[in-house]
């Protein structure tokens, strides 16, 4: 029993599809596998395009597990798979490699060379090869249409609350803390520096965030994402100041959930002006976090 898709973001639409697949798997007394592609096809075909991925693979695997997926099957998307016809994909991968007895896909699922296969072809071949096909359409349940594209647009517009409403959880980035220039510590706001790589870049600016350190304790905080106009770093950087944290974060793994957008990046004439604004940002972040909707942050 398999659910097929990219599941980028593991948003509410994906969650509803997985729930339906879980229901069918239970009725058939089968294990539920999620079948995903890595890299995602768009990443393969457009390797030099700006990163668009909402959910790193590690986070995707964690979220799918929380939804009741028993097995995660990763299909390496390479040139051979990209050139495989839709019919060959069904016969070689679904029937041959996976021995699928039933598959669940979204109504817009496309597969095979040139995206030549659709749900009609999949259903027809399922009849021919004796495996079941369920085409899940969230809109038929009366729910709104949810797409990863809408979520990306919300994040690019500085609307993490809207993204979270569609995701069902706060959008997050993760990585290991690198060594910075120490400027934050020098003005009383030590920050953990993360490079946002292989993931969507949200709108530049200041955010209220929640962060989990090494899959253990969570902290509220304030973060800056961008090029720091006062110092002009060459690549966008995420700098996170955790409230009430004492200790060394270098090398630790952080999951940073974006809760509220506070303001755009600004350039200040003096360090004193920057320090005063950072205090105001911290106060605004504490207030935003105290009044945030009770959505679950990515819990590691």
Buried (B, 14 or more C-beta within 10 A) or exposed (E): BBBBBBBBBBBBBBBBBBEBBBBBBEEEEBEBBBBBBEBBBBBBEEEEEEEBBBBBBEBBBBBBEBBBBBEBBEBEBEEEBBEBBBBBBBBBBBBEEBEBEBBBBBEEBBBBBEEEBBBEBBBEBBEEEEBBBBBBBBEEEEEEEBBBEBBBEBBEEBBBBBBBBBBBBBBBBBBBBEEBEEBBEEBEBBBBBBBBEBBBBBBBBBBBBBBBBEEEEBBBBBBBBBBBEBEEBEEBBBBBBBEEBEEEBEEBBBBBBBBBBBBEBEEBEEEEEBBEBBEEBBEBBBEBBEEBEEBEBBEB
